[in-house]
Amino acid sequence: MAGSLRVAGLLLAGSSLLALPLAAQVRFGELSTNLNGTISTGYSADYGNETSSDHSWAVGGAANLSGSFYNPNFLTFAASVYLNQSLANSSFQSISNASGVNLTTNVFGGSHYPGSISYSKAYNSEGNYAVPGIADYVTHGNNDTFGINWNENVPGLPSLSAGFQMGTSRYSVYGTSDSGNNNFRSFNLHSAYSVEGFNLGAYYSNGAGHSLIPEVVSGQSSSETRSDNSGFGATIAHYLPLHGAFSASANRSEWSSDYLGNSSSGTIDTVNASASVHPTEKILLTTSLSYSDNLSGQLLQSIVSAGGVVSGLDSNEESNSLDLLAVASFNVAPNTQTTAFAERRTQTFLGTDYAVNSYGASANYGHHLLGGTFNGAVTMTDNTSAQNSANALGFSATTNYSTEVRGWHMAGAFGYAQNVQTLLITYMNSYYNYSGNIRRRWGRFSLSAGMGSAHTALTQQAGTTNGSQSFNASVGFGRWITSSGSYSKSSGQALATGAGLVPLPIPSPVLPSSLVSLFGGSGYSFGLSSSPVKKLTLSAAYSNSSSNTTSNGISSTNENNQVNGLIQYQLRKLTVNSGYARLQQGFSQSGTQPQVVSTFYIGVSRWFNFF
């Protein structure tokens, strides 16, 4: 009886809210505001194989408040709040009811000292643990972020900008008992000044992060990571005769990381300089220099910046790099440019000195061709080792073409490279990629299709390949029906972080095998949508993916499939919603059966423009 009275009370409250009259616009002295939003009420149910079913009549909605005080150039603000919103009936991206708030404000926008503050918080929201090239793993949890920025732009004085951001995210992975979290903070300062024709700049940054990586992808029961980084530097630039320019920068960065008790830290000093002159309209001459006193540190810092951690590598060993480059460009014709270059690279790494001399040329061409547009570029490089005179010929080419033939719009692109230099001169990269798409419309009928593929590998190291393929197509007939489908496949090596698997930022032979995760999988999806009657929307979608991951020698076979459906009808300011969502996700490494979660909603919402 009490449950029936509670449902009846909620129904009465929701119906009363829907019947509220519109309020007139309101001003409070110097405060000008606008408020609009939706109020919804309806029946929802969720159930699954690992949770008991839940049925309720809920009241929710969303509100958006914006305005200014005194003058928009003095203070503006915006706030949005949402309550009990789910993927089944809205765009708030949660298979279960999500609630949250987003706040932003800008102060002194019309002065020399503008600033802004932002804050957001979400409860029970849906998220993703990224997997390159295929469907992400679905997570759910809470997160919040906070940021503040301030600028000083007084004419005749150095400019200054400062910013601080921090955030947390705590989530669980559907289909496992695993949980993860991310915490970060960052602070930065930037300043610029012009005096006597010199453009000067300086910066300082500091940040820290902490992550707990889910066991299902890390292969470790307690994969906790911590990292800190900071840096400062200065830049200078000035114009040169012959329409030229000069610029230089000096930077120092520091980092430290900890992973499973293994710590790494270091300091990196870098210097960069470049100069160019344009003696004639067709000729451009450029030279540059780059120096680092800690090449090993650069490699390790790139891992930390990507969200990963470092263990088993010595960042304090002696290492450095020096790169000298000279380039001459000549415009042969308005649509053709040629370039010749010479480069000297020296490195000390892992106790050995290396040096490479490179010479090469490139050509770029673009022109109208057969009613379309063609662009292409080719580069040839001769790389010679100073130690043993070993020679490697490098080659790269890219081309793309687009045209229209009897109403068919077509475009394609292709790229290929062999022996392309990487950060380490001891490793060279090779890759190829291609893509294409076609579309056509006949009155209300439309058709489109596309595909793409990419493959990359280190030339000298077997088993270091990454590859992906994707296909998509859609067919539509006006507002009556639109159907779409896609297929993707991906495999390779990645770095496990708190936010997902990310491509390796440095050559994998340099990384210990314990830090490298292997992944591979494929997925497909298709969807239908229709609006047969004005203000009526029908849609349905299905996706399925399967993948394999291996971390620290532990393998897992993973699956993910989702079903979503929506029926929506708008009648003036009323909208009737009915939605269904189902997720099935499982990991063999978790030792439990795949988790199934379903939710259903039917209700009505009312849009208001309060003031």
C-alpha positions as CSV (number, residue, x, y, z in Angstrom):
1,M,0.0,0.0,0.0
2,A,2.8,2.4,0.9
3,G,4.6,1.6,-2.4
4,S,1.4,2.4,-4.3
5,L,0.9,5.7,-2.5
6,R,4.6,6.7,-3.2
7,V,4.1,6.0,-6.9
8,A,0.8,7.8,-7.0
9,G,2.4,10.8,-5.2
10,L,5.3,10.9,-7.7
11,L,2.9,10.7,-10.6
12,L,0.8,13.5,-9.2
13,A,3.9,15.7,-8.5
14,G,5.2,15.1,-12.0
15,S,1.9,15.8,-13.7
16,S,1.6,19.1,-11.6
17,L,5.1,20.2,-12.8
18,L,4.1,19.5,-16.4
19,A,1.1,21.8,-16.0
20,L,3.1,24.8,-14.7
21,P,2.5,28.0,-16.6
22,L,5.4,29.8,-18.3
23,A,6.9,32.6,-16.2
24,A,7.8,36.0,-17.6
25,Q,11.4,37.2,-17.9
26,V,12.8,38.4,-14.6
27,R,15.5,41.0,-13.9
28,F,16.9,41.7,-10.5
29,G,18.6,45.1,-10.5
30,E,21.9,44.7,-12.3
31,L,21.4,41.0,-12.7
32,S,20.0,39.7,-16.0
33,T,19.2,36.0,-16.3
34,N,17.6,33.4,-18.5
35,L,16.3,30.0,-17.3
36,N,15.0,27.2,-19.4
37,G,14.9,23.4,-19.2
38,T,12.8,20.3,-19.2
39,I,10.9,18.5,-16.4
40,S,10.2,14.8,-17.0
41,T,8.3,12.1,-15.2
42,G,7.9,8.5,-16.1
43,Y,8.3,4.8,-15.4
44,S,11.8,3.2,-15.5
45,A,13.0,-0.3,-14.9
46,D,16.5,-1.8,-14.9
47,Y,17.6,-5.4,-14.5
48,G,20.5,-7.7,-15.1
49,N,22.0,-11.1,-14.4
50,E,24.1,-9.7,-11.5
51,T,21.7,-7.2,-10.0
52,S,18.1,-7.4,-8.8
53,S,15.5,-5.8,-10.9
54,D,14.4,-2.3,-9.9
55,H,11.1,-0.5,-10.9
56,S,10.3,3.1,-10.1
57,W,8.3,6.1,-11.1
58,A,10.9,8.9,-11.2
59,V,10.9,12.6,-11.6
60,G,13.9,14.2,-13.3
61,G,14.9,16.9,-15.8
62,A,17.4,19.4,-16.8
63,A,17.8,23.1,-16.3
64,N,20.0,25.7,-18.0
65,L,20.6,29.1,-16.3
66,S,22.6,31.8,-17.9
67,G,23.0,35.5,-17.5
68,S,25.2,38.4,-16.6
69,F,25.7,41.0,-13.8
70,Y,26.0,44.7,-14.4
71,N,27.4,44.2,-18.0
72,P,28.3,41.0,-20.0
73,N,31.8,42.4,-20.2
74,F,31.9,42.5,-16.4
75,L,30.5,39.0,-15.4
76,T,28.7,36.3,-17.2
77,F,27.7,32.9,-15.9
78,A,26.1,29.6,-17.1
79,A,24.9,26.6,-15.1
80,S,23.3,23.4,-16.2
81,V,21.8,20.8,-13.9
82,Y,20.5,17.4,-14.9
83,L,18.7,14.8,-12.7
84,N,17.8,11.1,-13.4
85,Q,18.8,11.2,-17.1
86,S,19.7,7.9,-18.9
87,L,20.8,6.7,-22.3
88,A,17.4,5.2,-22.8
89,N,15.6,8.5,-23.0
90,S,18.2,11.3,-23.5
91,S,21.7,12.2,-24.6
92,F,23.4,12.1,-21.2
93,Q,25.2,8.9,-22.0
94,S,24.4,6.6,-19.1
95,I,22.7,3.2,-19.2
96,S,21.6,3.9,-15.7
97,N,20.2,7.2,-14.3
98,A,22.8,9.9,-14.3
99,S,22.8,13.3,-12.5
100,G,25.2,16.1,-12.5
101,V,26.0,19.8,-12.8
102,N,28.1,22.0,-15.0
103,L,29.1,25.6,-14.0
104,T,31.1,28.3,-15.8
105,T,31.7,31.9,-15.2
106,N,33.7,34.6,-17.0
107,V,34.7,37.8,-15.2
108,F,36.1,41.1,-16.4
109,G,35.8,40.0,-20.0
110,G,35.9,43.6,-21.3
111,S,39.0,44.5,-19.3
112,H,42.7,43.9,-19.5
113,Y,42.3,41.2,-16.7
114,P,39.8,38.6,-18.0
115,G,39.3,35.4,-16.1
116,S,37.1,32.3,-16.0
117,I,36.1,29.5,-13.5
118,S,34.5,26.2,-14.4
119,Y,33.3,23.2,-12.5
120,S,31.5,20.0,-13.4
121,K,30.4,16.9,-11.5
122,A,28.6,13.8,-12.7
123,Y,27.1,10.9,-10.7
124,N,26.5,7.4,-12.1
125,S,27.6,8.4,-15.5
126,E,28.7,6.1,-18.3
127,G,32.3,6.2,-19.5
128,N,34.7,4.4,-21.7
129,Y,38.0,2.6,-21.3
130,A,39.7,3.2,-24.7
131,V,40.9,0.5,-27.0
132,P,42.5,1.7,-30.3
133,G,40.5,1.1,-33.4
134,I,37.6,-1.0,-31.9
135,A,34.7,-0.4,-29.5
136,D,35.8,0.9,-26.0
137,Y,35.0,-1.0,-22.8
138,V,32.0,0.5,-21.0
139,T,32.4,1.8,-17.5
140,H,30.3,3.7,-15.0
141,G,31.1,5.9,-12.1
142,N,31.5,9.4,-10.8
143,N,33.8,12.2,-11.9
144,D,34.4,15.9,-11.3
145,T,36.7,18.6,-12.7
146,F,37.6,22.2,-11.7
147,G,39.5,24.9,-13.6
148,I,40.4,28.5,-13.2
149,N,42.1,30.8,-15.7
150,W,43.2,34.4,-15.5
151,N,44.9,36.7,-18.0
152,E,46.7,40.1,-17.9
153,N,46.8,42.0,-21.2
154,V,47.9,45.6,-20.5
155,P,49.3,47.4,-23.5
156,G,53.0,48.1,-23.2
157,L,53.5,45.5,-20.4
158,P,54.4,41.8,-20.7
159,S,51.2,39.7,-21.0
160,L,50.6,37.0,-18.4
161,S,48.2,34.1,-18.3
162,A,47.7,31.5,-15.5
163,G,45.6,28.4,-15.3
164,F,44.9,25.6,-12.8
165,Q,43.0,22.5,-13.5
166,M,42.2,19.4,-11.4
167,G,39.9,16.4,-11.7
168,T,39.0,13.0,-10.4
169,S,37.3,10.0,-12.0
170,R,36.3,6.8,-10.3
171,Y,34.8,4.0,-12.3
172,S,33.9,0.3,-12.4
173,V,34.1,-1.9,-15.5
174,Y,30.9,-3.7,-16.5
175,G,31.6,-7.5,-16.6
176,T,34.3,-7.5,-13.9
177,S,34.8,-6.7,-10.3
178,D,37.6,-4.4,-11.3
179,S,37.6,-0.7,-10.6
180,G,39.9,2.1,-11.7
181,N,40.4,5.8,-11.0
182,N,42.2,8.8,-12.3
183,N,43.3,11.9,-10.5
184,F,45.2,14.9,-12.0
185,R,46.2,18.5,-11.4
186,S,48.0,21.0,-13.5
187,F,49.2,24.5,-13.2
188,N,50.7,26.7,-15.9
189,L,52.0,30.3,-16.5
190,H,52.7,31.9,-19.8
191,S,54.1,35.4,-20.6
192,A,55.0,37.3,-23.8
193,Y,56.5,40.7,-24.5
194,S,57.7,42.6,-27.5
195,V,60.6,45.1,-27.3
196,E,62.9,46.6,-30.0
197,G,61.6,44.2,-32.6
198,F,62.2,41.1,-30.4
199,N,59.3,38.8,-29.4
200,L,60.0,37.3,-26.0
201,G,58.2,34.5,-24.2
202,A,58.4,32.4,-21.1
203,Y,56.4,29.6,-19.4
204,Y,56.2,27.4,-16.3
205,S,54.1,24.3,-15.9
206,N,53.6,21.8,-13.1
207,G,51.4,18.7,-13.0
208,A,50.8,15.4,-11.2
209,G,48.7,12.4,-11.8
210,H,47.6,9.2,-10.1
211,S,45.8,6.2,-11.6
212,L,44.6,2.8,-10.7
213,I,44.5,0.6,-13.8
214,P,41.9,-2.2,-13.9
215,E,43.4,-5.6,-13.5
216,V,41.6,-6.9,-16.6
217,V,43.9,-4.9,-18.9
218,S,47.0,-4.5,-16.8
219,G,47.5,-8.1,-15.8
220,Q,48.4,-7.0,-12.3
221,S,46.2,-7.1,-9.2
222,S,47.4,-3.7,-8.0
223,S,48.5,-1.5,-10.8
224,E,48.8,1.8,-9.2
225,T,50.8,4.6,-10.9
226,R,51.9,8.0,-9.8
227,S,53.7,10.7,-11.8
228,D,54.8,14.3,-11.4
229,N,56.2,16.7,-14.0
230,S,57.3,20.3,-14.3
231,G,59.0,22.5,-16.8
232,F,60.0,26.0,-17.6
233,G,61.5,27.8,-20.6
234,A,62.0,30.9,-22.7
235,T,61.7,31.8,-26.4
236,I,63.0,34.7,-28.5
237,A,62.2,35.6,-32.1
238,H,63.2,38.4,-34.5
239,Y,62.8,39.3,-38.2
240,L,65.9,39.0,-40.4
241,P,66.8,40.7,-43.7
242,L,65.6,39.2,-47.0
243,H,62.1,38.6,-45.5
244,G,63.5,36.2,-43.0
245,A,63.0,35.3,-39.3
246,F,65.0,33.8,-36.5
247,S,63.7,32.0,-33.4
248,A,65.2,30.1,-30.5
249,S,64.0,28.4,-27.3
250,A,65.6,26.9,-24.2
251,N,63.6,24.5,-22.0
252,R,64.1,22.5,-18.8
253,S,61.7,19.7,-17.8
254,E,61.6,17.3,-14.8
255,W,59.5,14.3,-14.1
256,S,59.2,11.4,-11.7
257,S,57.0,8.3,-11.8
258,D,56.3,5.3,-9.7
259,Y,54.8,1.9,-10.7
260,L,54.7,-1.2,-8.6
261,G,57.5,0.1,-6.4
262,N,59.7,1.0,-9.4
263,S,60.6,4.7,-9.5
264,S,62.1,6.8,-12.3
265,S,63.0,10.5,-12.4
266,G,65.1,12.8,-14.4
267,T,65.8,16.3,-15.8
268,I,66.0,17.2,-19.5
269,D,67.5,20.4,-21.0
270,T,66.8,21.2,-24.6
271,V,67.8,24.0,-27.0
272,N,66.1,24.7,-30.4
273,A,66.9,27.4,-32.9
274,S,65.9,28.1,-36.5
275,A,66.5,30.8,-39.1
276,S,65.0,31.3,-42.6
277,V,65.4,33.8,-45.4
278,H,63.3,34.4,-48.5
279,P,65.7,36.1,-51.0
280,T,63.3,35.7,-53.9
281,E,59.6,34.9,-54.3
282,K,60.5,31.4,-55.4
283,I,63.4,30.5,-53.0
284,L,63.2,29.8,-49.3
285,L,66.3,28.8,-47.3
286,T,66.0,27.4,-43.7
287,T,68.3,26.0,-41.2
288,S,67.7,24.6,-37.7
289,L,69.4,23.1,-34.7
290,S,68.0,20.9,-31.9
291,Y,69.9,19.7,-28.9
292,S,69.0,17.6,-25.9
293,D,71.3,16.7,-23.0
294,N,69.1,13.7,-21.9
295,L,67.8,11.5,-24.8
296,S,66.8,8.7,-22.5
297,G,64.9,11.1,-20.4
298,Q,63.0,12.4,-23.5
299,L,61.9,8.8,-24.3
300,L,60.8,8.1,-20.7
301,Q,59.0,11.5,-20.4
302,S,57.0,10.7,-23.5
303,I,55.6,7.7,-21.7
304,V,54.7,9.6,-18.6
305,S,53.0,12.3,-20.8
306,A,50.9,9.6,-22.5
307,G,49.6,8.5,-19.1
308,G,51.9,5.5,-18.7
309,V,54.6,4.6,-16.2
310,V,58.3,3.6,-16.5
311,S,60.2,0.8,-14.9
312,G,63.4,-1.0,-15.8
313,L,65.0,1.9,-17.7
314,D,67.8,4.1,-16.5
315,S,67.1,7.7,-17.1
316,N,70.3,8.9,-15.5
317,E,72.7,7.3,-17.9
318,E,74.7,9.6,-20.2
319,S,72.7,10.3,-23.3
320,N,72.2,13.3,-25.7
321,S,71.2,14.2,-29.2
322,L,72.1,16.9,-31.7
323,D,70.3,17.5,-34.9
324,L,71.5,20.0,-37.6
325,L,69.2,20.5,-40.7
326,A,69.5,22.7,-43.8
327,V,66.6,23.0,-46.3
328,A,66.3,24.8,-49.6
329,S,62.9,25.1,-51.2
330,F,62.2,26.3,-54.8
331,N,58.8,26.9,-56.3
332,V,59.2,25.6,-59.9
333,A,55.6,26.6,-60.8
334,P,52.6,28.0,-59.0
335,N,51.4,24.4,-58.3
336,T,54.8,22.7,-57.9
337,Q,57.4,23.0,-55.1
338,T,60.7,21.2,-54.8
339,T,62.9,20.9,-51.7
340,A,66.5,19.7,-51.1
341,F,67.8,19.0,-47.6
342,A,70.9,17.8,-45.7
343,E,70.8,16.6,-42.1
344,R,73.4,15.5,-39.5
345,R,72.2,13.6,-36.4
346,T,74.3,12.4,-33.5
347,Q,73.2,10.6,-30.4
348,T,74.7,8.9,-27.4
349,F,72.3,6.2,-26.1
350,L,72.7,3.0,-24.0
351,G,76.5,3.7,-23.8
352,T,77.1,3.9,-27.5
353,D,77.6,6.8,-29.9
354,Y,75.6,7.0,-33.1
355,A,75.7,9.3,-36.1
356,V,73.8,9.5,-39.3
357,N,74.2,11.8,-42.4
358,S,71.1,12.2,-44.4
359,Y,70.6,13.8,-47.8
360,G,67.3,14.0,-49.7
361,A,64.9,15.8,-51.9
362,S,61.1,16.1,-52.1
363,A,58.5,17.4,-54.6
364,N,54.9,18.6,-54.0
365,Y,52.4,18.9,-56.8
366,G,48.8,20.0,-56.9
367,H,46.5,20.6,-59.9
368,H,43.1,20.1,-61.4
369,L,42.9,16.7,-63.1
370,L,40.1,15.1,-65.1
371,G,37.5,17.4,-63.5
372,G,38.8,16.9,-60.0
373,T,41.6,18.0,-57.7
374,F,44.9,16.1,-57.4
375,N,47.6,16.6,-54.8
376,G,50.8,14.5,-54.4
377,A,54.2,14.5,-52.6
378,V,57.2,12.3,-52.8
379,T,60.4,12.3,-50.7
380,M,63.7,10.4,-51.2
381,T,66.3,10.2,-48.4
382,D,69.7,8.6,-48.3
383,N,70.8,7.7,-44.7
384,T,74.4,6.8,-44.1
385,S,75.7,5.6,-40.7
386,A,79.0,7.3,-39.7
387,Q,80.1,4.2,-37.7
388,N,80.0,1.6,-40.4
389,S,79.0,3.4,-43.6
390,A,75.8,1.3,-43.7
391,N,73.3,2.8,-46.1
392,A,69.5,2.9,-45.9
393,L,67.4,4.4,-48.6
394,G,64.2,6.2,-47.3
395,F,61.2,6.8,-49.4
396,S,57.7,8.3,-48.7
397,A,54.8,9.3,-50.9
398,T,51.3,10.7,-50.3
399,T,48.6,11.4,-52.8
400,N,44.9,12.3,-52.7
401,Y,42.3,12.9,-55.4
402,S,38.7,14.1,-55.3
403,T,36.2,14.5,-58.2
404,E,32.6,14.4,-59.2
405,V,31.4,12.2,-62.1
406,R,27.7,12.3,-63.1
407,G,26.6,13.2,-59.5
408,W,29.0,10.7,-57.8
409,H,31.3,12.4,-55.3
410,M,34.5,10.4,-54.9
411,A,37.6,10.9,-52.9
412,G,40.7,8.8,-52.2
413,A,44.0,9.0,-50.4
414,F,47.1,6.9,-50.2
415,G,50.4,7.1,-48.3
416,Y,53.5,4.9,-48.2
417,A,56.8,5.2,-46.4
418,Q,59.9,3.1,-46.0
419,N,62.8,3.8,-43.6
420,V,61.5,7.0,-42.1
421,Q,63.5,8.4,-39.2
422,T,62.2,8.2,-35.7
423,L,63.4,9.9,-32.6
424,L,66.0,7.2,-32.2
425,I,68.3,7.0,-35.2
426,T,68.8,3.3,-34.5
427,Y,65.2,2.6,-35.5
428,M,63.4,3.5,-38.7
429,N,59.7,3.3,-39.3
430,S,57.6,2.0,-42.3
431,Y,54.0,2.4,-42.9
432,Y,51.2,2.5,-45.5
433,N,47.6,3.8,-45.3
434,Y,44.8,4.4,-47.8
435,S,41.2,5.6,-47.6
436,G,38.3,6.3,-49.9
437,N,34.7,7.4,-49.9
438,I,31.9,7.8,-52.4
439,R,28.4,9.4,-52.1
440,R,25.5,10.1,-54.4
441,R,22.1,11.6,-54.0
442,W,19.0,11.1,-56.2
443,G,16.3,13.4,-54.9
444,R,15.4,12.0,-51.5
445,F,17.5,8.9,-52.0
446,S,21.1,9.0,-50.8
447,L,23.9,6.5,-50.7
448,S,27.4,6.7,-49.2
449,A,30.3,4.3,-48.4
450,G,33.8,4.6,-47.2
451,M,36.8,2.5,-46.1
452,G,40.3,3.0,-44.7
453,S,43.3,1.0,-43.6
454,A,46.6,1.8,-41.9
455,H,49.6,-0.3,-41.1
456,T,52.9,0.6,-39.4
457,A,56.0,-1.2,-38.2
458,L,59.6,-0.6,-37.3
459,T,61.8,-1.7,-40.2
460,Q,64.5,-3.3,-38.1
461,Q,62.3,-5.1,-35.5
462,A,60.0,-8.0,-36.3
463,G,56.7,-8.2,-34.4
464,T,56.3,-4.5,-33.9
465,T,53.3,-3.9,-36.2
466,N,50.1,-2.0,-35.6
467,G,47.3,-2.2,-38.1
468,S,43.7,-1.2,-38.6
469,Q,40.9,-1.4,-41.2
470,S,37.5,0.2,-41.2
471,F,34.5,0.2,-43.6
472,N,31.2,2.1,-43.4
473,A,28.1,2.6,-45.5
474,S,24.7,4.3,-45.2
475,V,21.5,4.4,-47.3
476,G,18.7,6.8,-46.8
477,F,15.4,7.9,-48.3
478,G,14.5,11.4,-47.1
479,R,13.1,11.5,-43.5
480,W,11.5,8.1,-44.0
481,I,14.4,5.9,-43.3
482,T,18.2,6.0,-42.9
483,S,20.3,2.9,-42.3
484,S,24.0,2.7,-41.6
485,G,26.6,0.1,-40.9
486,S,30.3,-0.2,-40.1
487,Y,33.0,-2.7,-39.5
488,S,36.4,-2.2,-38.0
489,K,39.4,-4.3,-37.2
490,S,42.6,-3.4,-35.2
491,S,45.7,-5.0,-33.7
492,G,49.0,-4.0,-32.3
493,Q,50.9,-2.9,-29.3
494,A,49.8,-0.3,-26.7
495,L,50.5,1.2,-23.3
496,A,48.0,0.5,-20.5
497,T,47.0,3.7,-18.7
498,G,44.2,4.7,-16.3
499,A,42.1,6.1,-19.2
500,G,42.6,3.2,-21.7
501,L,45.1,1.6,-24.1
502,V,47.1,4.2,-26.0
503,P,49.5,3.6,-29.0
504,L,53.1,3.4,-27.9
505,P,54.8,6.8,-27.9
506,I,58.3,5.4,-28.5
507,P,59.7,2.3,-30.3
508,S,58.6,-0.8,-28.4
509,P,62.1,-2.4,-28.4
510,V,63.1,0.4,-26.0
511,L,60.4,-0.5,-23.6
512,P,60.5,-3.5,-21.2
513,S,58.0,-6.1,-22.3
514,S,56.2,-5.8,-18.9
515,L,55.1,-2.3,-20.0
516,V,53.8,-3.3,-23.4
517,S,50.2,-4.6,-23.9
518,L,49.1,-6.5,-27.0
519,F,45.6,-6.1,-28.3
520,G,43.6,-7.2,-31.3
521,G,39.9,-7.4,-32.2
522,S,37.1,-6.5,-34.5
523,G,33.7,-5.0,-34.3
524,Y,30.6,-4.1,-36.3
525,S,27.5,-2.0,-35.8
526,F,24.4,-1.0,-37.7
527,G,21.5,1.3,-37.1
528,L,18.1,2.4,-38.4
529,S,16.3,5.7,-37.9
530,S,13.1,7.2,-39.3
531,S,10.8,10.2,-38.9
532,P,7.7,9.1,-40.9
533,V,5.5,11.7,-39.2
534,K,6.6,15.2,-38.3
535,K,8.0,15.4,-34.8
536,L,8.1,11.6,-34.5
537,T,11.5,10.0,-34.2
538,L,12.2,6.2,-34.3
539,S,15.7,4.8,-34.0
540,A,17.5,1.6,-33.2
541,A,21.2,0.6,-33.1
542,Y,23.2,-2.6,-32.4
543,S,27.0,-3.0,-32.0
544,N,29.1,-6.0,-31.3
545,S,32.9,-6.3,-30.7
546,S,35.3,-8.9,-29.6
547,S,38.9,-8.4,-28.6
548,N,42.0,-10.1,-27.1
549,T,44.4,-8.3,-24.7
550,T,47.7,-9.6,-23.3
551,S,49.5,-7.8,-20.5
552,N,52.3,-9.1,-18.3
553,G,51.8,-12.5,-20.0
554,I,48.1,-12.7,-18.9
555,S,45.6,-12.9,-21.8
556,S,42.0,-12.1,-21.8
557,T,39.2,-12.7,-24.4
558,N,36.7,-9.8,-24.2
559,E,33.3,-9.2,-25.6
560,N,31.0,-6.2,-25.8
561,N,27.6,-5.8,-27.4
562,Q,25.0,-3.1,-27.1
563,V,21.4,-2.6,-28.2
564,N,19.7,0.8,-28.1
565,G,16.2,1.9,-29.1
566,L,14.3,5.2,-28.9
567,I,10.8,6.4,-29.7
568,Q,10.2,10.1,-29.3
569,Y,7.2,12.2,-30.2
570,Q,6.9,16.0,-29.7
571,L,3.6,17.7,-29.2
572,R,4.1,21.5,-28.8
573,K,6.2,21.7,-25.6
574,L,5.5,18.1,-24.5
575,T,7.7,15.2,-25.6
576,V,6.8,11.6,-25.1
577,N,9.9,9.4,-24.7
578,S,10.3,5.6,-24.7
579,G,13.7,4.0,-24.7
580,Y,15.5,0.7,-24.2
581,A,19.2,0.0,-23.7
582,R,21.0,-3.3,-23.2
583,L,24.7,-3.9,-22.5
584,Q,26.5,-7.2,-22.4
585,Q,30.2,-7.1,-21.5
586,G,32.6,-9.8,-20.3
587,F,36.3,-10.6,-19.9
588,S,37.6,-14.2,-19.6
589,Q,40.4,-13.0,-17.4
590,S,37.9,-11.8,-14.8
591,G,36.8,-15.4,-14.0
592,T,33.1,-14.4,-14.0
593,Q,30.3,-14.6,-16.5
594,P,29.6,-11.6,-18.8
595,Q,27.5,-9.0,-17.1
596,V,24.2,-8.1,-18.7
597,V,22.5,-4.8,-17.8
598,S,19.2,-3.6,-19.3
599,T,17.1,-0.5,-18.8
600,F,13.7,0.6,-20.0
601,Y,12.0,4.0,-19.8
602,I,8.7,5.5,-20.8
603,G,7.6,8.9,-19.8
604,V,6.8,12.5,-20.8
605,S,8.8,15.7,-20.5
606,R,7.8,19.3,-20.8
607,W,10.1,22.1,-22.0
608,F,10.0,25.5,-20.2
609,N,11.4,28.9,-20.8
610,F,11.0,30.2,-17.3
611,F,12.6,33.6,-17.8
